[in-house]
Structures are given as structure tokens and as C-alpha cells.
Amino acid sequence: MSSAILETGGTTAAMRRDFWRGVWRVMRRKPSRLAGAVILLGFAFMGVFGPMFHPEPLPRDPDEIYAPMSAEHWFGTDGQGRDVLAQVVTGSRYVLLSALVTAVITVVLGTAIGLFSGFKRGRWDTVLMRLTDMKLTIPGLPLLLVLSTVWSFGSAVEMGLVLGLLGWGTVARAVRAQTLSLRERGFIEAVRGLGLPTTHIVGRELLPSMAPYIAMSMLITVTGAVYAQVGLFFLGVLPYEADNWGVMLNLSVFGGGALTTTAALPYMLAPLLAILLLTLGIVLVVDAMDEIFNPRLREE
């Protein structure tokens, strides 16, 4: 038995090595994909460590109001003399943390409901899908605007929790469709014929088959969550309790900035460039993941 265990462990290790070699080949084939991974790693580093390099609150300098871009202020300053780049960096933690919480809640909740509904079918499937349909018919932005009147969304976790609870419907629908397809496959029927428990079939057979979709859904959900929260802060329906890219956009447009002086344009462009760069990184990484997990797309 010990030799069999060692042989199995060696096979697993070899499979891992082959997988990561395949990942490297896919990433190396198109340098843009490597650039996307670097971009995401850069944003992760900025969100975790960036705010540590800037004092809270950021210092104000009345003599440096809307200062132009320079070696000292790469994106100039805002209407209070604060460094624009420093605001982008300090605001990234709230934006990225809330987006990550949103993605985790959305994918975990949607995957659980979709798996349970598609695997059980019958009455449970009918009830859960009707609830999902009702959820999908509710417009998200108006509901968020209503909730903002009674909830300040003061922390990134609170924001992510609300967005996640509102966004699981699409994932649940897609996971259910995949579950209905996979449960009729031969390998699932064979495992069920062995009398193995449902937890084993779902955890060891169905979930690994859906891992590519789940991983890509998390990244795509991050993009949607960034847009949603930045949009809410831009509209001014949430209090300015934290540095946020949406707050910067709001002040740059409605606070007597870019609409009245061209000197404020860098203040508006900085958060827009951050959002654009983050979206670009996610798109490039999702493109790479699509080829990694779909052998038919590989160019051997």
C-alpha cells in the first residue's frame, strides 16, 4: 500500500508540474497576458501596502491647489492641495477590498445555490430558480440607491456584503446549467452507481469541473463591483467617509474642478486611468485562463 501511495503522490506532483508548465506556455505565448498578471499583482500590492506609505489624512497645502503634474506630484494636486496619486493609492484599499468581498460572496452564494438546484432538481430546483428569477428582475442600481438612504456603507466589507447579496443571480443560473449538463455525463453516472455520498460527488467531481468558470467569474465580478461602488460614490449618494476613486470623480466634476478649470483634469483622469488599467488586467488574465482551461483553444 505504501508504494501505491507514493506512486499516487508522484503522479499528482507530476500533474501539478505539467499544469504550471502549461500555464507558463500560455502566458509566454502572448506577452500581454503576462502584463495583465503583473497589473493585477501591482494593484494587489498597492491595495495591501500602498496606504502604509502615505499619512492619514493626506496633508493639504493651500499654496499647491491644482498644481500641475511634476516630479513631486505626478498627477498634480486637487482643490485642497493634496497629492492626486496618493489619493488613488490610499483609495485603492477600500475599492479593491470591497470588490474582493463582493466577488467571494457572489460566487460562493451563486455556486452553492446553482449546484444544489441543478443536482437536486425537482421541487427544490423550481423554488430556487423562481427566487433567482425574481432576484434578476430587480434592477440593482435603483435598489442600491434606496438602500443608501438607510445604510451608509461605511466600511469596505459592508459595501462588498451588500453588492454580493445583490449579484449572485447570474452565477447561480450559469452554475445550475452546468450542473444539469454534467450530472448526465458518464463519469458522474459511474460515481453515482458506486453509491458514493452526494458530498463526494459534488465536492470531488462536479466542483473541479466547474473550477475554471468559477475562477473567471470571480475576476469578472471584481470589475462589476468596482464599477458599482465607484458609481455610487460618484453620484454622491454615499457619505465621503473614505478615500475612494468615485469620490475623486465626484469632486473633480461637481466640486468646481474639471468643469471650471483644465488644471483639474489630472485629478479626474487619475482614478479613470486606475479603473481602466484594472479592467485591462482582468480582461487579459481572463483571456489567459480561458485558454489554460480550454484545451481546444491552445495553439500547440
C-alpha positions in Angstrom: 0.0 0.0 0.0 2.8 2.4 0.8 4.3 2.0 -2.7 0.8 2.7 -4.2 0.5 5.9 -2.1 4.0 7.0 -3.1 3.1 6.3 -6.8 -0.1 8.3 -6.5 1.7 11.2 -4.8 4.3 11.2 -7.5 1.6 11.2 -10.2 -0.2 14.1 -8.5 3.1 16.1 -8.3 3.8 15.4 -12.0 0.3 16.6 -12.9 0.9 19.8 -11.0 4.2 20.4 -12.7 2.6 19.8 -16.1 -0.2 22.2 -15.3 2.1 25.0 -14.3 4.3 24.4 -17.3 1.1 24.7 -19.5 0.2 27.9 -17.7 3.7 29.3 -18.4 3.5 28.4 -22.0 0.1 30.1 -22.4 1.2 33.2 -20.6 4.5 33.4 -22.5 2.8 33.0 -25.9 1.2 36.4 -25.6 3.2 38.9 -23.5 0.1 40.9 -23.0 -1.2 38.2 -20.7 1.9 38.4 -18.6 1.4 42.1 -18.5 -2.2 41.5 -17.2 -0.9 39.3 -14.4 1.7 41.9 -13.5 -1.0 44.6 -13.5 -3.3 42.6 -11.1 -0.3 41.8 -8.8 0.6 45.5 -8.8 -3.0 46.5 -7.8 -3.0 43.8 -5.1 0.3 45.2 -3.7 -1.0 48.7 -3.9 -4.2 47.8 -2.1 -2.4 46.0 0.7 0.8 48.1 1.2 0.2 51.4 -0.6 -1.7 53.2 2.1 1.1 52.5 4.5 3.4 54.9 2.6 1.0 57.9 3.0 -0.1 59.6 6.1 -3.8 59.7 7.1 -5.3 62.1 6.4 -3.3 63.3 3.4 -1.6 66.7 4.1 -3.2 69.8 2.5 -1.3 72.7 1.0 -3.3 75.8 0.1 -0.3 77.0 -1.9 -0.5 73.9 -4.1 -4.2 73.9 -5.2 -4.5 72.2 -8.6 -0.7 72.2 -9.0 0.3 70.8 -12.4 1.9 67.5 -12.9 5.6 67.4 -11.8 8.3 65.2 -10.4 6.9 65.9 -6.9 3.2 65.5 -7.9 3.0 63.0 -10.8 -0.7 63.7 -11.3 -0.8 67.1 -9.7 -2.9 68.1 -6.7 -6.6 68.6 -6.1 -8.6 71.6 -4.9 -7.3 71.3 -1.4 -3.6 70.8 -2.3 -3.5 67.1 -1.7 -1.4 64.8 -4.0 -3.7 63.1 -6.5 -1.6 60.0 -6.9 -1.5 59.5 -3.1 -5.3 59.7 -3.1 -5.5 57.0 -5.8 -3.2 54.8 -3.8 -4.9 55.2 -0.4 -8.3 54.9 -2.0 -7.4 51.6 -3.7 -7.7 49.6 -0.4 -11.4 50.4 0.0 -12.1 49.8 -3.7 -10.3 46.6 -4.0 -11.3 45.1 -0.6 -15.0 45.7 -1.2 -14.7 44.3 -4.8 -13.0 41.2 -3.4 -15.6 40.7 -0.8 -18.3 41.2 -3.4 -16.7 38.6 -5.7 -16.3 36.0 -2.9 -19.9 36.3 -1.7 -21.4 36.4 -5.2 -19.5 33.4 -6.4 -19.8 31.3 -3.2 -23.6 32.0 -2.8 -24.3 31.7 -6.6 -22.3 28.4 -6.9 -24.0 26.9 -3.8 -27.5 27.7 -5.0 -26.8 26.6 -8.6 -25.2 23.4 -7.5 -27.9 22.4 -5.1 -30.7 23.4 -7.5 -29.2 21.6 -10.5 -28.2 18.5 -8.6 -31.4 18.0 -6.6 -33.8 19.2 -9.3 -37.5 18.6 -8.6 -39.3 20.9 -6.2 -36.0 22.4 -4.8 -35.0 23.4 -8.3 -38.3 25.0 -9.1 -38.4 27.1 -5.8 -34.7 28.2 -6.0 -34.9 29.2 -9.7 -38.1 31.1 -9.2 -36.4 33.0 -6.4 -33.4 33.6 -8.7 -35.6 34.9 -11.4 -37.3 37.3 -9.0 -33.8 38.4 -7.9 -32.7 39.0 -11.5 -35.8 41.1 -12.3 -35.0 43.6 -9.6 -32.8 46.5 -11.0 -29.6 46.7 -9.0 -28.8 50.4 -9.2 -32.3 51.7 -8.1 -32.2 49.2 -5.2 -28.8 50.4 -4.1 -29.9 54.0 -4.2 -32.8 53.1 -2.0 -30.6 51.2 0.4 -28.2 54.1 0.6 -30.9 56.2 2.3 -30.8 53.9 5.3 -27.3 52.4 5.1 -24.2 54.4 4.9 -21.9 51.6 3.6 -19.2 52.9 5.9 -16.8 50.0 5.5 -15.5 48.2 2.5 -16.8 44.9 3.9 -20.3 46.3 4.3 -20.2 47.5 0.7 -19.0 44.2 -0.5 -21.6 42.3 1.5 -24.5 44.3 0.0 -23.2 44.1 -3.6 -22.5 40.3 -3.1 -26.0 39.7 -1.9 -27.4 41.5 -4.8 -25.3 40.0 -7.5 -25.4 36.2 -7.1 -28.3 35.5 -9.5 -26.4 35.3 -12.8 -23.8 33.0 -11.3 -26.5 30.7 -9.8 -28.2 30.4 -13.2 -24.9 29.6 -15.0 -23.8 27.0 -12.4 -27.2 25.3 -12.5 -27.0 25.0 -16.2 -23.5 23.4 -16.0 -24.6 21.1 -13.2 -27.6 19.8 -15.2 -25.2 19.1 -18.1 -22.5 17.5 -16.0 -24.8 15.2 -13.9 -25.8 13.4 -17.1 -22.2 12.7 -18.1 -20.9 9.1 -17.9 -18.3 9.8 -15.2 -20.9 11.2 -12.9 -23.3 8.3 -13.6 -20.5 5.9 -12.8 -19.7 7.6 -9.5 -23.3 7.7 -8.5 -23.6 4.0 -9.4 -20.9 3.2 -6.8 -23.2 4.6 -4.1 -20.8 7.4 -3.1 -22.4 10.2 -1.0 -23.6 13.4 -2.5 -20.9 15.4 -0.8 -18.3 13.4 -2.6 -19.9 13.7 -6.0 -20.3 17.4 -5.6 -17.0 18.2 -3.9 -14.7 15.8 -5.9 -16.4 15.6 -9.3 -18.7 18.5 -10.0 -16.8 21.4 -8.4 -13.4 20.6 -10.0 -15.1 20.5 -13.4 -16.6 24.0 -12.8 -13.4 25.5 -11.3 -12.4 27.4 -14.5 -15.8 29.1 -14.7 -15.8 29.9 -11.0 -12.3 31.4 -11.1 -13.1 33.6 -14.2 -16.5 34.6 -12.6 -14.7 35.9 -9.6 -12.4 38.1 -11.7 -15.3 39.4 -13.8 -17.3 40.1 -10.7 -14.4 42.2 -9.3 -14.8 44.5 -12.3 -18.5 44.9 -11.9 -18.1 45.6 -8.2 -15.6 48.3 -8.8 -17.9 50.0 -11.3 -20.9 49.7 -8.9 -19.3 51.2 -5.9 -17.4 53.9 -7.8 -20.6 54.9 -9.5 -22.4 55.2 -6.1 -19.7 57.4 -4.7 -19.6 59.4 -7.9 -23.4 60.1 -7.7 -22.8 61.4 -4.2 -25.4 59.1 -2.6 -22.9 57.8 0.0 -21.0 59.8 2.6 -17.4 60.7 2.0 -16.1 58.7 4.8 -13.3 57.0 3.0 -10.9 57.9 0.2 -12.5 56.4 -2.9 -12.0 56.7 -6.7 -15.7 57.6 -7.0 -15.3 60.5 -4.5 -12.4 61.8 -6.6 -14.5 61.7 -9.7 -17.4 63.4 -8.0 -15.3 66.2 -6.7 -13.4 66.6 -9.9 -16.7 67.1 -11.8 -19.2 68.6 -9.4 -16.8 70.2 -6.9 -15.7 73.1 -9.2 -12.9 71.1 -10.7 -12.6 69.9 -14.2 -15.8 71.7 -15.3 -14.3 75.1 -14.4 -10.5 74.7 -15.0 -8.3 72.5 -17.1 -5.8 72.3 -14.3 -8.1 69.9 -12.5 -8.2 67.4 -15.5 -5.4 65.2 -14.0 -7.5 64.9 -10.8 -10.3 63.5 -12.9 -8.1 61.3 -15.2 -6.1 59.6 -12.4 -9.0 57.5 -11.0 -10.3 56.8 -14.5 -6.9 55.5 -15.6 -6.7 53.3 -12.4 -10.1 51.8 -13.3 -9.2 51.3 -16.9 -5.9 49.7 -16.0 -7.5 47.3 -13.5 -10.1 46.3 -16.1 -7.5 45.7 -18.7 -5.5 43.5 -16.3 -8.6 41.4 -15.5 -9.5 41.1 -19.2 -6.0 39.9 -20.1 -5.9 37.4 -17.3 -9.4 36.0 -18.1 -8.3 35.6 -21.7 -5.3 33.5 -20.5 -7.4 31.5 -18.1 -9.8 30.7 -20.9 -7.0 29.1 -23.0 -5.5 27.4 -20.0 -8.7 25.6 -19.0 -9.9 25.0 -22.6 -7.5 22.8 -24.4 -9.3 23.4 -27.8 -8.1 27.0 -27.7 -4.4 26.1 -27.2 -2.0 26.7 -30.1 0.4 23.8 -29.6 
